[in-house]
């Protein structure tokens, strides 16, 4: 199962959460903590990952909620 990722970005008006593949579902929060909690919960529900962007193309925080397949025996 492939999950959906959530990214938290600092913006002029607060902290924005963007969902991978769904550009019209962005949400803005007053604090980083609120945005991170929303992104983390969304990633958990969608079996994806959540990231806090560092503004340089990388991230400062990451959490993974993916369900990894078990190894198959040959």
C-alpha positions in Angstrom: 0.0 0.0 0.0 1.4 3.4 -1.0 0.6 6.3 1.3 0.2 10.0 0.9 2.9 12.4 2.1 2.3 15.6 4.0 4.7 18.6 4.0 4.8 21.5 6.5 6.2 24.8 5.2 6.7 28.1 6.9 4.8 30.9 5.1 4.3 34.6 5.7 0.9 34.1 7.2 1.7 31.0 9.3 2.5 27.4 8.7 1.1 25.6 5.7 0.4 21.9 5.3 0.5 20.5 1.7 -0.7 17.1 0.8 1.2 15.2 -2.0 -0.9 15.0 -5.1 -3.8 17.2 -3.8 -2.8 20.9 -4.3 -6.2 22.3 -3.5 -6.3 20.8 0.0 -3.6 23.0 1.6 -4.3 24.2 5.1 -2.7 27.1 7.1 -2.1 27.1 10.8 -0.9 29.8 13.3 1.8 27.6 14.8 4.3 25.0 13.6 3.0 22.6 16.3 -0.6 22.8 15.1 0.6 22.2 11.5 2.8 19.3 12.5 0.0 17.7 14.5 -2.3 17.9 11.5 0.3 16.6 9.0 1.3 13.8 11.3 -2.3 12.7 11.8 -3.0 12.9 8.1 0.0 10.8 7.3 -1.0 8.2 9.9 -4.5 8.0 8.4 -3.1 7.7 4.8 -0.2 5.4 5.7 2.3 8.0 4.5 5.0 10.3 5.8 5.0 13.8 7.3 7.9 16.2 6.9 8.7 19.7 8.1 10.5 21.6 5.3 13.7 23.6 6.1 13.0 26.0 3.3 16.2 24.7 1.5 14.8 21.6 -0.2 15.3 19.3 2.7 13.5 18.7 6.0 14.1 19.1 9.7 11.6 16.6 11.0 10.2 13.4 9.5 7.8 10.6 10.6 6.9 7.5 8.7 3.5 5.7 9.0 3.9 3.4 6.0 2.9 -0.2 6.2 5.9 -2.1 4.9 5.2 -5.5 3.3 6.6 -8.5 5.0 9.5 -10.3 3.3 8.3 -13.1 1.0 10.0 -16.4 1.0 11.1 -17.7 -2.4 
